[in-house]
């Protein structure tokens, strides 16, 4: 009996030491992946085609569908998901397995702040197993990894997602460079997607900012002229609400409402008509004396607030390439407005401290030049042929030179210095 008590005693004493040692070896000073995969305009175009080909509207319950995902698309999707964790991933799809290397940063950890993971996801028909999991330099037994995987996935993607996936997936096939999935369509998939989007936004906050916008316009603010006076008042509303709520959540809702208003799309989906106390007048506000700049700025800021800064940049680039072929032409002016919106959205929702600082900056008095640089003199309206003649292609030295000029102008604004 004394031996048993000694064993328990030493177990209790050593447990914290063992836990600290495991944490030390599980964490790292450096990320295993320094730079995540970047979206290009071609990636956005391909994603639009995938979504179009798998549009759920009109698909009968129980219909069997198939989708093929390339290794590149899988990497882009994984990196998009990991953005909110300041992380990155590299997926290699091989015969029968996906090799995953991923990293994420633990916030407010002064030393060894990175969690680096390495594992294999093995698929055989409907069965999916996790093997060879290593957290930092700590190997995890396959049995334990398989037990933890469903809980980790539900924590990451939302409760019940593992059960839902198991009920609809019919077959996984992994071959070099590609993952093929056969699944049975269920309306529960659409409900789950809607729930995921809705969970990122506070319904009460959305209604509050929608109604604040309508009320301010009733006072004559935000009908015409510059965007800044309206933003100042909206951030005052956010500051007041943030006394009892999370300012990041408030800004996310506010920017979603402003973006829906600026584009003229989706407001009723954000805020139910029975919660609207008024209807905002059509968007007619300007930045740098241009209406479209305000629209680009607010849309990009809202995308970043939703955790999609690389998506924001890529969608802006995709639109300009599409316009060069079919529309108003490629414009660095619009790209600049998108990039400013991205920086603004990062400040608005990057952390509680940055969100509060932005509220204080507007309360102290914000001029347009403090957060939005002059951009209307940049090259614009180029056809695809004109763009190719002057800049060659996206990413060329000439193109990068204009990009650097845009970034320099943004960084010179008071709000983004330092």
C-alpha positions, 0 to 999 in steps of 0.5 A: 500500500505504501508503494502505491501511495508513493507512486501516486505522490510521485505521479502528482509531483511529476505530472506538471514537469512532464506536461511542461516538457511536452509543451516545450518540445511541442512548440517551436521558435520558428514556423515550419512554413514561413509563407502560405500559398497565395491566391491569384486571379486565376485561382479565383476564376477556377474557384468560381467554376468549381462553385458553379459546377457544384451549385446546390440549387435544384439538386434533389435530396439524395442525388450523388455528386462528384467533385475533384480537387487539385493539390493546389486548390486543396493548399489554397483552401487549407491556407485560407482556413488557417489565416485566422490562426496566423498559420499556414499549411502545405498539402501533398496528395499522393496515392492513397494519402495526403501528407500534411505539414502545418503551422499556427501561432499561439497568441500572446506566447512570448517564447516558442509561439509556434505549433508545427504539425506533420501527419498523413491522412489516409483514405480508403473508400469511406474510411479516413485515418490519421497516421504519423502525427507529430506535434513539434518534435513530439510523436503522437500514437496513431490510436490517440491521433485517430481518437482526437481527430474528430474532436479537433475537426469539430472544434475547427469546423463546427460541432457536428461536422464530422457526423455530417461528413460521415453521413454524406461522403460515399467515397474518397479517392486519392491519387497523385495531385488530386482528391476525388470525392463522391457524396450524396447531396443533403439539404443539411449541407446547405444548412451547415454552411449557412450556420457557419456563416451566421455564427461569424456574425452577431445578429443583434449587431448586424441589426444595430448597424443597419438601423444606425445607418438608416437613422444617420441618413435620416439626419442627412449623414451618409447620403452624398459626399465623402465617406469619412463623416459616416464612418466617424459616426458609425465607429462612434456607435461601435465604440458605444456598443463595445463597452459591453461587447467585443469590438472585433465582433462589432467591427465585423458586423458593421463592415458587413453591413456597410459592404452590403449597402455599398454593393447593393446586394445581400442586405436582407440576408444579413438583417431580416426585414422584420428587424429593420427600422428603416431602409438606407438610401442607395450608396453614393459616397466617395473616396478620393472623389470617386464612388467606386473607390468607396465600394472597393474599400468597404467590400475588401475591408468586410472580406478581411473582417471575415478572415479573408485578406488574401481572398480580398486581394485575389478577388480584386485582382480577378475583377480587374483581369476580367474587366480588361477582357470584357469590361471597363479595363484593368485599373490599378486605381481599383486595386489600390482601393482594394488594398487600402480596404484590406489594411483597414479591415486588418486594423478593424478586426485584427485584435481587440487592441487594434479595434479599440485604437481605431475607434479612438482614432476616429473619435479624435478626428479622422480625415480622409487622407489619414486612412485613404491615399490619393490613387486616382492618378494610377494607370487605369482602364487598360484593355488586356492588350494594352496591359500586356504591352505595358506590363507583360503579365501579373507579377512582372517587374513593371507590375511589381513596381506599380504595386510597390508604389501603391504600398508606399502610398498606403504606408504613408497614411497616418493610420498605417504608419509603424 
